[in-house]
Amino acid sequence: MVESTEKKYIVRNKKARHDYEIKDTYEAGISLKGSEVKSLREGKINISDAYALVENGEVVLRNLHISPYKMAQDTLDPIRPRRLLLKKREIRKIKSLTEQKGLTLIPLSLYFSRNLVKIELGVAIGRKKYDKRNAIAKADADRKIKQATKRDY
């Protein structure tokens, strides 16, 4: 029996790649309650204000808003801190990277992988307004070059 490793995206942080320059990415599991997973399956999540920190040897995700599941018995805080599941080696590397000036840990996407909820984290540095304009201009130029070479064939 062959299992599919296909990613079924729940949400993507579209502004992250615009507002930040991503230096490195990591995949982590996320510690959730059952009703939160059901809310995720319904797509009731906001990832835009979320960020992660290394606290007491653990990576903790903050400001990730998961709306309460309407059929749940217990009511959980929608923006409670959630523990991320990473290897110790990865946590040490992330800690050393985020201690550098200007680098932060932001979520890029949340998805299901073999019925497990995974999160893609990016070690990023914030862009200034002029950097954003340069990135947009470069992407536009690349798109035009790609279109021009496509037409030649």
N, CA, C and O atoms as a GROMACS GRO file, in nm:
protein
  612
    1MET      N    1   0.084  -0.118   0.000
    1MET     CA    2   0.000   0.000   0.000
    1MET      C    3   0.089   0.124   0.000
    1MET      O    4   0.173   0.140   0.088
    2VAL      N    5   0.070   0.211  -0.098
    2VAL     CA    6   0.150   0.332  -0.110
    2VAL      C    7   0.070   0.448  -0.054
    2VAL      O    8  -0.042   0.474  -0.096
    3GLU      N    9   0.132   0.520   0.043
    3GLU     CA   10   0.065   0.634   0.103
    3GLU      C   11   0.102   0.760   0.027
    3GLU      O   12   0.217   0.776  -0.016
    4SER      N   13   0.006   0.847   0.011
    4SER     CA   14   0.028   0.973  -0.058
    4SER      C   15   0.094   1.073   0.038
    4SER      O   16   0.050   1.088   0.152
    5THR      N   17   0.197   1.141  -0.008
    5THR     CA   18   0.261   1.244   0.072
    5THR      C   19   0.221   1.382   0.021
    5THR      O   20   0.291   1.481   0.044
    6GLU      N   21   0.108   1.388  -0.046
    6GLU     CA   22   0.059   1.513  -0.103
    6GLU      C   23   0.018   1.608   0.009
    6GLU      O   24  -0.039   1.566   0.110
    7LYS      N   25   0.048   1.736  -0.010
    7LYS     CA   26   0.011   1.838   0.086
    7LYS      C   27  -0.124   1.897   0.048
    7LYS      O   28  -0.145   1.939  -0.066
    8LYS      N   29  -0.215   1.900   0.144
    8LYS     CA   30  -0.345   1.963   0.123
    8LYS      C   31  -0.343   2.092   0.205
    8LYS      O   32  -0.360   2.090   0.327
    9TYR      N   33  -0.323   2.205   0.136
    9TYR     CA   34  -0.305   2.332   0.203
    9TYR      C   35  -0.435   2.379   0.267
    9TYR      O   36  -0.542   2.375   0.206
   10ILE      N   37  -0.423   2.424   0.391
   10ILE     CA   38  -0.535   2.483   0.465
   10ILE      C   39  -0.534   2.633   0.441
   10ILE      O   40  -0.636   2.692   0.405
   11VAL      N   41  -0.417   2.694   0.463
   11VAL     CA   42  -0.403   2.839   0.446
   11VAL      C   43  -0.257   2.870   0.413
   11VAL      O   44  -0.166   2.800   0.458
   12ARG      N   45  -0.237   2.975   0.335
   12ARG     CA   46  -0.103   3.024   0.304
   12ARG      C   47  -0.094   3.170   0.343
   12ARG      O   48  -0.190   3.245   0.329
   13ASN      N   49   0.021   3.210   0.392
   13ASN     CA   50   0.045   3.348   0.431
   13ASN      C   51   0.100   3.421   0.309
   13ASN      O   52   0.220   3.423   0.285
   14LYS      N   53   0.009   3.481   0.231
   14LYS     CA   54   0.047   3.543   0.105
   14LYS      C   55   0.133   3.667   0.124
   14LYS      O   56   0.221   3.695   0.042
   15LYS      N   57   0.109   3.741   0.231
   15LYS     CA   58   0.184   3.864   0.254
   15LYS      C   59   0.326   3.837   0.304
   15LYS      O   60   0.411   3.926   0.298
   16ALA      N   61   0.353   3.718   0.352
   16ALA     CA   62   0.483   3.689   0.412
   16ALA      C   63   0.596   3.707   0.311
   16ALA      O   64   0.697   3.770   0.342
   17ARG      N   65   0.581   3.652   0.193
   17ARG     CA   66   0.688   3.661   0.094
   17ARG      C   67   0.700   3.802   0.036
   17ARG      O   68   0.803   3.838  -0.022
   18HIS      N   69   0.596   3.881   0.052
   18HIS     CA   70   0.600   4.021   0.007
   18HIS      C   71   0.667   4.109   0.113
   18HIS      O   72   0.749   4.194   0.080
   19ASP      N   73   0.632   4.088   0.240
   19ASP     CA   74   0.682   4.172   0.348
   19ASP      C   75   0.818   4.129   0.402
   19ASP      O   76   0.887   4.208   0.466
   20TYR      N   77   0.856   4.004   0.377
   20TYR     CA   78   0.981   3.950   0.432
   20TYR      C   79   1.063   3.882   0.324
   20TYR      O   80   1.010   3.833   0.224
   21GLU      N   81   1.193   3.881   0.346
   21GLU     CA   82   1.283   3.802   0.262
   21GLU      C   83   1.311   3.673   0.339
   21GLU      O   84   1.369   3.677   0.447
   22ILE      N   85   1.272   3.560   0.282
   22ILE     CA   86   1.283   3.432   0.350
   22ILE      C   87   1.425   3.377   0.332
   22ILE      O   88   1.471   3.358   0.219
   23LYS      N   89   1.493   3.353   0.443
   23LYS     CA   90   1.630   3.301   0.440
   23LYS      C   91   1.633   3.148   0.443
   23LYS      O   92   1.714   3.087   0.374
   24ASP      N   93   1.545   3.087   0.522
   24ASP     CA   94   1.546   2.942   0.540
   24ASP      C   95   1.405   2.898   0.578
   24ASP      O   96   1.330   2.976   0.637
   25THR      N   97   1.368   2.774   0.545
   25THR     CA   98   1.236   2.724   0.581
   25THR      C   99   1.247   2.593   0.658
   25THR      O  100   1.342   2.516   0.640
   26TYR      N  101   1.150   2.569   0.744
   26TYR     CA  102   1.142   2.448   0.825
   26TYR      C  103   0.998   2.397   0.823
   26TYR      O  104   0.903   2.475   0.815
   27GLU      N  105   0.984   2.264   0.831
   27GLU     CA  106   0.854   2.202   0.844
   27GLU      C  107   0.841   2.150   0.986
   27GLU      O  108   0.931   2.082   1.037
   28ALA      N  109   0.729   2.181   1.051
   28ALA     CA  110   0.709   2.138   1.190
   28ALA      C  111   0.567   2.086   1.207
   28ALA      O  112   0.475   2.127   1.136
   29GLY      N  113   0.553   1.996   1.303
   29GLY     CA  114   0.420   1.955   1.345
   29GLY      C  115   0.368   2.060   1.442
   29GLY      O  116   0.445   2.142   1.492
   30ILE      N  117   0.239   2.057   1.468
   30ILE     CA  118   0.181   2.154   1.559
   30ILE      C  119   0.090   2.080   1.657
   30ILE      O  120   0.011   1.995   1.618
   31SER      N  121   0.102   2.114   1.784
   31SER     CA  122   0.025   2.049   1.889
   31SER      C  123  -0.112   2.116   1.900
   31SER      O  124  -0.122   2.232   1.939
   32LEU      N  125  -0.217   2.043   1.864
   32LEU     CA  126  -0.353   2.097   1.863
   32LEU      C  127  -0.448   2.007   1.940
   32LEU      O  128  -0.418   1.891   1.966
   33LYS      N  129  -0.562   2.063   1.977
   33LYS     CA  130  -0.671   1.986   2.036
   33LYS      C  131  -0.762   1.938   1.922
   33LYS      O  132  -0.756   1.991   1.812
   34GLY      N  133  -0.846   1.838   1.950
   34GLY     CA  134  -0.932   1.779   1.848
   34GLY      C  135  -1.027   1.877   1.784
   34GLY      O  136  -1.049   1.873   1.662
   35SER      N  137  -1.085   1.966   1.864
   35SER     CA  138  -1.180   2.062   1.807
   35SER      C  139  -1.110   2.165   1.717
   35SER      O  140  -1.170   2.217   1.624
   36GLU      N  141  -0.983   2.192   1.746
   36GLU     CA  142  -0.908   2.285   1.661
   36GLU      C  143  -0.882   2.224   1.524
   36GLU      O  144  -0.886   2.294   1.423
   37VAL      N  145  -0.857   2.094   1.520
   37VAL     CA  146  -0.835   2.026   1.392
   37VAL      C  147  -0.963   2.031   1.309
   37VAL      O  148  -0.958   2.050   1.187
   38LYS      N  149  -1.076   2.013   1.374
   38LYS     CA  150  -1.204   2.020   1.302
   38LYS      C  151  -1.227   2.160   1.247
   38LYS      O  152  -1.279   2.174   1.136
   39SER      N  153  -1.190   2.263   1.321
   39SER     CA  154  -1.200   2.400   1.271
   39SER      C  155  -1.107   2.422   1.152
   39SER      O  156  -1.143   2.491   1.056
   40LEU      N  157  -0.988   2.362   1.157
   40LEU     CA  158  -0.894   2.374   1.046
   40LEU      C  159  -0.951   2.308   0.920
   40LEU      O  160  -0.936   2.362   0.810
   41ARG      N  161  -1.016   2.195   0.937
   41ARG     CA  162  -1.077   2.127   0.821
   41ARG      C  163  -1.185   2.214   0.757
   41ARG      O  164  -1.209   2.204   0.637
   42GLU      N  165  -1.249   2.300   0.838
   42GLU     CA  166  -1.348   2.393   0.785
   42GLU      C  167  -1.284   2.521   0.732
   42GLU      O  168  -1.351   2.603   0.671
   43GLY      N  169  -1.154   2.538   0.755
   43GLY     CA  170  -1.082   2.654   0.704
   43GLY      C  171  -1.098   2.780   0.788
   43GLY      O  172  -1.076   2.890   0.738
   44LYS      N  173  -1.135   2.765   0.914
   44LYS     CA  174  -1.158   2.880   1.002
   44LYS      C  175  -1.029   2.915   1.076
   44LYS      O  176  -1.012   2.881   1.193
   45ILE      N  177  -0.939   2.984   1.006
   45ILE     CA  178  -0.807   3.015   1.061
   45ILE      C  179  -0.757   3.146   1.003
   45ILE      O  180  -0.786   3.180   0.888
   46ASN      N  181  -0.680   3.220   1.083
   46ASN     CA  182  -0.614   3.341   1.037
   46ASN      C  183  -0.467   3.330   1.076
   46ASN      O  184  -0.433   3.320   1.194
   47ILE      N  185  -0.381   3.331   0.975
   47ILE     CA  186  -0.237   3.310   0.996
   47ILE      C  187  -0.157   3.439   0.979
   47ILE      O  188  -0.037   3.440   1.005
   48SER      N  189  -0.222   3.547   0.936
   48SER     CA  190  -0.148   3.667   0.895
   48SER      C  191  -0.071   3.735   1.009
   48SER      O  192   0.035   3.792   0.982
   49ASP      N  193  -0.120   3.733   1.132
   49ASP     CA  194  -0.051   3.801   1.243
   49ASP      C  195   0.036   3.708   1.325
   49ASP      O  196   0.094   3.751   1.425
   50ALA      N  197   0.047   3.582   1.287
   50ALA     CA  198   0.118   3.483   1.368
   50ALA      C  199   0.270   3.497   1.356
   50ALA      O  200   0.323   3.543   1.254
   51TYR      N  201   0.337   3.455   1.462
   51TYR     CA  202   0.483   3.449   1.464
   51TYR      C  203   0.524   3.341   1.563
   51TYR      O  204   0.443   3.296   1.644
   52ALA      N  205   0.649   3.300   1.557
   52ALA     CA  206   0.698   3.195   1.647
   52ALA      C  207   0.819   3.245   1.724
   52ALA      O  208   0.896   3.329   1.677
   53LEU      N  209   0.835   3.191   1.845
   53LEU     CA  210   0.948   3.224   1.932
   53LEU      C  211   1.006   3.096   1.990
   53LEU      O  212   0.938   2.994   2.000
   54VAL      N  213   1.133   3.103   2.028
   54VAL     CA  214   1.195   2.992   2.100
   54VAL      C  215   1.192   3.028   2.248
   54VAL      O  216   1.256   3.124   2.290
   55GLU      N  217   1.116   2.948   2.326
   55GLU     CA  218   1.103   2.972   2.470
   55GLU      C  219   1.130   2.842   2.544
   55GLU      O  220   1.067   2.740   2.515
   56ASN      N  221   1.221   2.845   2.639
   56ASN     CA  222   1.253   2.728   2.723
   56ASN      C  223   1.284   2.603   2.642
   56ASN      O  224   1.240   2.494   2.679
   57GLY      N  225   1.356   2.617   2.534
   57GLY     CA  226   1.394   2.502   2.453
   57GLY      C  227   1.282   2.449   2.365
   57GLY      O  228   1.296   2.341   2.309
   58GLU      N  229   1.172   2.522   2.351
   58GLU     CA  230   1.060   2.484   2.264
   58GLU      C  231   1.029   2.599   2.171
   58GLU      O  232   1.052   2.715   2.204
   59VAL      N  233   0.975   2.566   2.054
   59VAL     CA  234   0.928   2.668   1.962
   59VAL      C  235   0.778   2.682   1.984
   59VAL      O  236   0.704   2.584   1.977
   60VAL      N  237   0.735   2.805   2.012
   60VAL     CA  238   0.595   2.832   2.044
   60VAL      C  239   0.539   2.928   1.938
   60VAL      O  240   0.599   3.031   1.907
   61LEU      N  241   0.423   2.893   1.885
   61LEU     CA  242   0.355   2.975   1.785
   61LEU      C  243   0.254   3.064   1.856
   61LEU      O  244   0.172   3.016   1.933
   62ARG      N  245   0.260   3.192   1.829
   62ARG     CA  246   0.170   3.289   1.894
   62ARG      C  247   0.085   3.361   1.789
   62ARG      O  248   0.124   3.372   1.672
   63ASN      N  249  -0.031   3.408   1.833
   63ASN     CA  250  -0.125   3.486   1.752
   63ASN      C  251  -0.182   3.412   1.632
   63ASN      O  252  -0.229   3.476   1.538
   64LEU      N  253  -0.179   3.282   1.632
   64LEU     CA  254  -0.246   3.204   1.528
   64LEU      C  255  -0.391   3.189   1.573
   64LEU      O  256  -0.418   3.126   1.675
   65HIS      N  257  -0.483   3.248   1.498
   65HIS     CA  258  -0.624   3.249   1.538
   65HIS      C  259  -0.698   3.133   1.471
   65HIS      O  260  -0.715   3.130   1.349
   66ILE      N  261  -0.742   3.037   1.553
   66ILE     CA  262  -0.825   2.926   1.506
   66ILE      C  263  -0.962   2.944   1.571
   66ILE      O  264  -0.974   2.933   1.693
   67SER      N  265  -1.064   2.972   1.491
   67SER     CA  266  -1.198   2.994   1.544
   67SER      C  267  -1.249   2.868   1.613
   67SER      O  268  -1.221   2.756   1.567
   68PRO      N  269  -1.324   2.884   1.722
   68PRO     CA  270  -1.376   2.766   1.792
   68PRO      C  271  -1.472   2.686   1.704
   68PRO      O  272  -1.550   2.742   1.627
   69TYR      N  273  -1.466   2.555   1.717
   69TYR     CA  274  -1.555   2.466   1.644
   69TYR      C  275  -1.693   2.474   1.709
   69TYR      O  276  -1.706   2.461   1.830
   70LYS      N  277  -1.795   2.497   1.627
   70LYS     CA  278  -1.929   2.525   1.682
   70LYS      C  279  -1.991   2.406   1.755
   70LYS      O  280  -2.075   2.426   1.843
   71MET      N  281  -1.951   2.282   1.722
   71MET     CA  282  -2.010   2.164   1.786
   71MET      C  283  -1.927   2.112   1.904
   71MET      O  284  -1.961   2.010   1.963
   72ALA      N  285  -1.820   2.184   1.940
   72ALA     CA  286  -1.730   2.136   2.045
   72ALA      C  287  -1.789   2.158   2.184
   72ALA      O  288  -1.859   2.256   2.207
   73GLN      N  289  -1.760   2.067   2.276
   73GLN     CA  290  -1.804   2.079   2.415
   73GLN      C  291  -1.721   2.183   2.490
   73GLN      O  292  -1.775   2.265   2.565
   74ASP      N  293  -1.590   2.178   2.470
   74ASP     CA  294  -1.502   2.271   2.540
   74ASP      C  295  -1.475   2.393   2.453
   74ASP      O  296  -1.472   2.384   2.330
   75THR      N  297  -1.455   2.507   2.518
   75THR     CA  298  -1.422   2.629   2.444
   75THR      C  299  -1.278   2.664   2.475
   75THR      O  300  -1.241   2.689   2.589
   76LEU      N  301  -1.198   2.666   2.371
   76LEU     CA  302  -1.056   2.697   2.384
   76LEU      C  303  -1.032   2.842   2.342
   76LEU      O  304  -1.108   2.898   2.262
   77ASP      N  305  -0.927   2.901   2.395
   77ASP     CA  306  -0.888   3.036   2.355
   77ASP      C  307  -0.842   3.030   2.210
   77ASP      O  308  -0.751   2.954   2.178
   78PRO      N  309  -0.902   3.110   2.120
   78PRO     CA  310  -0.866   3.102   1.978
   78PRO      C  311  -0.722   3.141   1.947
   78PRO      O  312  -0.666   3.095   1.847
   79ILE      N  313  -0.660   3.224   2.031
   79ILE     CA  314  -0.523   3.266   2.001
   79ILE      C  315  -0.423   3.217   2.106
   79ILE      O  316  -0.321   3.281   2.130
   80ARG      N  317  -0.453   3.104   2.168
   80ARG     CA  318  -0.362   3.049   2.269
   80ARG      C  319  -0.229   3.011   2.205
   80ARG      O  320  -0.224   2.979   2.086
   81PRO      N  321  -0.119   3.015   2.283
   81PRO     CA  322   0.011   2.972   2.229
   81PRO      C  323   0.008   2.822   2.198
   81PRO      O  324  -0.045   2.743   2.275
   82ARG      N  325   0.065   2.785   2.084
   82ARG     CA  326   0.067   2.645   2.042
   82ARG      C  327   0.212   2.599   2.024
   82ARG      O  328   0.294   2.668   1.963
   83ARG      N  329   0.242   2.482   2.078
   83ARG     CA  330   0.377   2.427   2.073
   83ARG      C  331   0.401   2.366   1.935
   83ARG      O  332   0.315   2.297   1.881
   84LEU      N  333   0.518   2.392   1.879
   84LEU     CA  334   0.557   2.333   1.752
   84LEU      C  335   0.651   2.217   1.778
   84LEU      O  336   0.734   2.221   1.869
   85LEU      N  337   0.637   2.114   1.697
   85LEU     CA  338   0.713   1.991   1.717
   85LEU      C  339   0.830   1.986   1.618
   85LEU      O  340   0.812   1.962   1.499
   86LEU      N  341   0.949   2.010   1.671
   86LEU     CA  342   1.072   2.009   1.592
   86LEU      C  343   1.177   1.926   1.666
   86LEU      O  344   1.165   1.901   1.786
   87LYS      N  345   1.278   1.885   1.593
   87LYS     CA  346   1.390   1.814   1.654
   87LYS      C  347   1.477   1.914   1.731
   87LYS      O  348   1.481   2.032   1.698
   88LYS      N  349   1.547   1.865   1.833
   88LYS     CA  350   1.631   1.952   1.916
   88LYS      C  351   1.736   2.025   1.834
   88LYS      O  352   1.766   2.142   1.858
   89ARG      N  353   1.792   1.955   1.737
   89ARG     CA  354   1.894   2.014   1.651
   89ARG      C  355   1.836   2.133   1.573
   89ARG      O  356   1.899   2.237   1.561
   90GLU      N  357   1.714   2.115   1.522
   90GLU     CA  358   1.649   2.223   1.448
   90GLU      C  359   1.616   2.341   1.539
   90GLU      O  360   1.632   2.456   1.500
   91ILE      N  361   1.572   2.311   1.660
   91ILE     CA  362   1.539   2.418   1.756
   91ILE      C  363   1.664   2.500   1.789
   91ILE      O  364   1.659   2.622   1.795
   92ARG      N  365   1.776   2.430   1.811
   92ARG     CA  366   1.902   2.502   1.840
   92ARG      C  367   1.943   2.591   1.723
   92ARG      O  368   1.988   2.703   1.744
   93LYS      N  369   1.927   2.541   1.600
   93LYS     CA  370   1.964   2.619   1.483
   93LYS      C  371   1.872   2.740   1.468
   93LYS      O  372   1.918   2.850   1.438
   94ILE      N  373   1.743   2.719   1.487
   94ILE     CA  374   1.646   2.829   1.477
   94ILE      C  375   1.675   2.934   1.583
   94ILE      O  376   1.669   3.054   1.556
   95LYS      N  377   1.706   2.890   1.705
   95LYS     CA  378   1.736   2.984   1.813
   95LYS      C  379   1.857   3.070   1.779
   95LYS      O  380   1.855   3.191   1.800
   96SER      N  381   1.962   3.008   1.726
   96SER     CA  382   2.082   3.085   1.692
   96SER      C  383   2.054   3.182   1.577
   96SER      O  384   2.109   3.292   1.574
   97LEU      N  385   1.968   3.142   1.483
   97LEU     CA  386   1.934   3.231   1.371
   97LEU      C  387   1.848   3.349   1.417
   97LEU      O  388   1.872   3.463   1.375
   98THR      N  389   1.749   3.323   1.502
   98THR     CA  390   1.658   3.430   1.542
   98THR      C  391   1.720   3.525   1.643
   98THR      O  392   1.669   3.635   1.664
   99GLU      N  393   1.831   3.486   1.705
   99GLU     CA  394   1.900   3.577   1.796
   99GLU      C  395   1.978   3.684   1.719
   99GLU      O  396   2.017   3.785   1.776
  100GLN      N  397   2.001   3.660   1.590
  100GLN     CA  398   2.067   3.759   1.508
  100GLN      C  399   1.973   3.878   1.488
  100GLN      O  400   1.851   3.862   1.489
  101LYS      N  401   2.030   3.994   1.470
  101LYS     CA  402   1.952   4.116   1.459
  101LYS      C  403   1.863   4.114   1.333
  101LYS      O  404   1.910   4.088   1.223
  102GLY      N  405   1.737   4.141   1.353
  102GLY     CA  406   1.645   4.156   1.240
  102GLY      C  407   1.580   4.030   1.190
  102GLY      O  408   1.489   4.038   1.108
  103LEU      N  409   1.623   3.912   1.235
  103LEU     CA  410   1.564   3.787   1.186
  103LEU      C  411   1.448   3.744   1.277
  103LEU      O  412   1.457   3.753   1.400
  104THR      N  413   1.342   3.696   1.216
  104THR     CA  414   1.225   3.650   1.289
  104THR      C  415   1.173   3.520   1.228
  104THR      O  416   1.213   3.483   1.118
  105LEU      N  417   1.087   3.453   1.299
  105LEU     CA  418   1.032   3.324   1.257
  105LEU      C  419   0.883   3.343   1.230
  105LEU      O  420   0.806   3.371   1.322
  106ILE      N  421   0.843   3.326   1.103
  106ILE     CA  422   0.703   3.348   1.065
  106ILE      C  423   0.647   3.224   0.997
  106ILE      O  424   0.720   3.151   0.930
  107PRO      N  425   0.517   3.199   1.014
  107PRO     CA  426   0.454   3.087   0.944
  107PRO      C  427   0.425   3.125   0.799
  107PRO      O  428   0.374   3.233   0.771
  108LEU      N  429   0.458   3.035   0.707
  108LEU     CA  430   0.433   3.058   0.566
  108LEU      C  431   0.306   2.987   0.519
  108LEU      O  432   0.231   3.041   0.437
  109SER      N  433   0.283   2.867   0.570
  109SER     CA  434   0.162   2.794   0.531
  109SER      C  435   0.129   2.688   0.635
  109SER      O  436   0.214   2.647   0.714
  110LEU      N  437   0.004   2.645   0.633
  110LEU     CA  438  -0.046   2.540   0.720
  110LEU      C  439  -0.114   2.439   0.630
  110LEU      O  440  -0.194   2.477   0.544
  111TYR      N  441  -0.083   2.309   0.648
  111TYR     CA  442  -0.137   2.209   0.556
  111TYR      C  443  -0.149   2.074   0.626
  111TYR      O  444  -0.091   2.050   0.731
  112PHE      N  445  -0.227   1.986   0.562
  112PHE     CA  446  -0.238   1.847   0.607
  112PHE      C  447  -0.142   1.764   0.525
  112PHE      O  448  -0.138   1.775   0.402
  113SER      N  449  -0.065   1.679   0.592
  113SER     CA  450   0.023   1.584   0.528
  113SER      C  451  -0.003   1.449   0.592
  113SER      O  452   0.032   1.428   0.708
  114ARG      N  453  -0.064   1.358   0.517
  114ARG     CA  454  -0.103   1.228   0.570
  114ARG      C  455  -0.187   1.242   0.698
  114ARG      O  456  -0.160   1.175   0.798
  115ASN      N  457  -0.285   1.328   0.695
  115ASN     CA  458  -0.378   1.354   0.806
  115ASN      C  459  -0.313   1.416   0.929
  115ASN      O  460  -0.375   1.418   1.036
  116LEU      N  461  -0.191   1.464   0.918
  116LEU     CA  462  -0.126   1.537   1.026
  116LEU      C  463  -0.119   1.684   0.987
  116LEU      O  464  -0.095   1.717   0.870
  117VAL      N  465  -0.140   1.771   1.083
  117VAL     CA  466  -0.132   1.915   1.056
  117VAL      C  467   0.014   1.956   1.065
  117VAL      O  468   0.080   1.934   1.167
  118LYS      N  469   0.063   2.015   0.958
  118LYS     CA  470   0.202   2.062   0.953
  118LYS      C  471   0.202   2.211   0.926
  118LYS      O  472   0.107   2.266   0.869
  119ILE      N  473   0.310   2.276   0.967
  119ILE     CA  474   0.325   2.419   0.942
  119ILE      C  475   0.462   2.442   0.880
  119ILE      O  476   0.561   2.382   0.923
  120GLU      N  477   0.467   2.527   0.781
  120GLU     CA  478   0.594   2.564   0.719
  120GLU      C  479   0.635   2.699   0.777
  120GLU      O  480   0.564   2.798   0.762
  121LEU      N  481   0.751   2.700   0.842
  121LEU     CA  482   0.804   2.821   0.905
  121LEU      C  483   0.917   2.877   0.821
  121LEU      O  484   0.992   2.803   0.758
  122GLY      N  485   0.928   3.009   0.820
  122GLY     CA  486   1.036   3.073   0.749
  122GLY      C  487   1.117   3.161   0.842
  122GLY      O  488   1.060   3.240   0.917
  123VAL      N  489   1.248   3.150   0.837
  123VAL     CA  490   1.335   3.244   0.907
  123VAL      C  491   1.351   3.359   0.811
  123VAL      O  492   1.404   3.344   0.701
  124ALA      N  493   1.304   3.477   0.853
  124ALA     CA  494   1.291   3.588   0.760
  124ALA      C  495   1.346   3.717   0.818
  124ALA      O  496   1.359   3.734   0.939
  125ILE      N  497   1.376   3.808   0.727
  125ILE     CA  498   1.416   3.944   0.763
  125ILE      C  499   1.319   4.039   0.694
  125ILE      O  500   1.287   4.023   0.577
  126GLY      N  501   1.272   4.137   0.769
  126GLY     CA  502   1.173   4.231   0.716
  126GLY      C  503   1.228   4.315   0.603
  126GLY      O  504   1.345   4.353   0.603
  127ARG      N  505   1.143   4.345   0.507
  127ARG     CA  506   1.183   4.430   0.394
  127ARG      C  507   1.137   4.572   0.419
  127ARG      O  508   1.032   4.597   0.479
  128LYS      N  509   1.216   4.666   0.372
  128LYS     CA  510   1.178   4.806   0.373
  128LYS      C  511   1.088   4.832   0.252
  128LYS      O  512   1.076   4.748   0.164
  129LYS      N  513   1.025   4.948   0.250
  129LYS     CA  514   0.931   4.980   0.143
  129LYS      C  515   1.001   4.977   0.006
  129LYS      O  516   0.945   4.926  -0.091
  130TYR      N  517   1.122   5.032  -0.001
  130TYR     CA  518   1.192   5.034  -0.130
  130TYR      C  519   1.235   4.894  -0.172
  130TYR      O  520   1.242   4.864  -0.291
  131ASP      N  521   1.264   4.807  -0.074
  131ASP     CA  522   1.298   4.667  -0.107
  131ASP      C  523   1.178   4.597  -0.168
  131ASP      O  524   1.193   4.516  -0.261
  132LYS      N  525   1.058   4.626  -0.117
  132LYS     CA  526   0.937   4.565  -0.171
  132LYS      C  527   0.916   4.607  -0.316
  132LYS      O  528   0.880   4.526  -0.400
  133ARG      N  529   0.940   4.736  -0.344
  133ARG     CA  530   0.924   4.785  -0.481
  133ARG      C  531   1.025   4.719  -0.574
  133ARG      O  532   0.991   4.683  -0.687
  134ASN      N  533   1.148   4.701  -0.527
  134ASN     CA  534   1.250   4.635  -0.608
  134ASN      C  535   1.213   4.489  -0.635
  134ASN      O  536   1.233   4.439  -0.745
  135ALA      N  537   1.158   4.422  -0.534
  135ALA     CA  538   1.118   4.281  -0.550
  135ALA      C  539   1.004   4.269  -0.650
  135ALA      O  540   1.002   4.177  -0.731
  136ILE      N  541   0.909   4.362  -0.645
  136ILE     CA  542   0.796   4.361  -0.740
  136ILE      C  543   0.848   4.387  -0.882
  136ILE      O  544   0.806   4.320  -0.976
  137ALA      N  545   0.938   4.484  -0.897
  137ALA     CA  546   0.994   4.516  -1.029
  137ALA      C  547   1.072   4.397  -1.085
  137ALA      O  548   1.061   4.367  -1.204
  138LYS      N  549   1.149   4.329  -1.002
  138LYS     CA  550   1.226   4.213  -1.047
  138LYS      C  551   1.133   4.100  -1.089
  138LYS      O  552   1.155   4.036  -1.192
  139ALA      N  553   1.029   4.073  -1.009
  139ALA     CA  554   0.933   3.968  -1.044
  139ALA      C  555   0.861   4.001  -1.174
  139ALA      O  556   0.837   3.912  -1.255
  140ASP      N  557   0.827   4.128  -1.194
  140ASP     CA  558   0.760   4.171  -1.317
  140ASP      C  559   0.852   4.152  -1.438
  140ASP      O  560   0.808   4.106  -1.543
  141ALA      N  561   0.980   4.188  -1.422
  141ALA     CA  562   1.077   4.171  -1.531
  141ALA      C  563   1.096   4.023  -1.563
  141ALA      O  564   1.103   3.985  -1.680
  142ASP      N  565   1.106   3.940  -1.461
  142ASP     CA  566   1.120   3.795  -1.483
  142ASP      C  567   0.999   3.738  -1.556
  142ASP      O  568   1.013   3.653  -1.644
  143ARG      N  569   0.881   3.786  -1.518
  143ARG     CA  570   0.758   3.739  -1.583
  143ARG      C  571   0.757   3.778  -1.731
  143ARG      O  572   0.718   3.698  -1.816
  144LYS      N  573   0.799   3.902  -1.762
  144LYS     CA  574   0.803   3.947  -1.902
  144LYS      C  575   0.904   3.868  -1.983
  144LYS      O  576   0.878   3.833  -2.098
  145ILE      N  577   1.020   3.839  -1.925
  145ILE     CA  578   1.122   3.759  -1.994
  145ILE      C  579   1.069   3.620  -2.022
  145ILE      O  580   1.089   3.566  -2.131
  146LYS      N  581   1.001   3.561  -1.924
  146LYS     CA  582   0.946   3.427  -1.941
  146LYS      C  583   0.840   3.424  -2.051
  146LYS      O  584   0.835   3.330  -2.131
  147GLN      N  585   0.755   3.528  -2.055
  147GLN     CA  586   0.653   3.536  -2.159
  147GLN      C  587   0.715   3.552  -2.297
  147GLN      O  588   0.670   3.492  -2.394
  148ALA      N  589   0.820   3.635  -2.306
  148ALA     CA  590   0.886   3.659  -2.434
  148ALA      C  591   0.954   3.532  -2.486
  148ALA      O  592   0.949   3.504  -2.606
  149THR      N  593   1.017   3.456  -2.397
  149THR     CA  594   1.083   3.333  -2.442
  149THR      C  595   0.979   3.226  -2.476
  149THR      O  596   1.004   3.140  -2.559
  150LYS      N  597   0.865   3.231  -2.413
  150LYS     CA  598   0.758   3.136  -2.441
  150LYS      C  599   0.701   3.158  -2.582
  150LYS      O  600   0.669   3.062  -2.652
  151ARG      N  601   0.688   3.283  -2.621
  151ARG     CA  602   0.634   3.317  -2.752
  151ARG      C  603   0.729   3.280  -2.868
  151ARG      O  604   0.684   3.254  -2.980
  152ASP      N  605   0.859   3.278  -2.839
  152ASP     CA  606   0.958   3.249  -2.942
  152ASP      C  607   0.949   3.104  -2.989
  152ASP      O  608   0.988   3.074  -3.102
  153TYR      N  609   0.898   3.015  -2.907
  153TYR     CA  610   0.891   2.874  -2.944
  153TYR      C  611   0.770   2.851  -3.021
  153TYR      O  612   0.743   2.738  -3.063
   0.00000   0.00000   0.00000
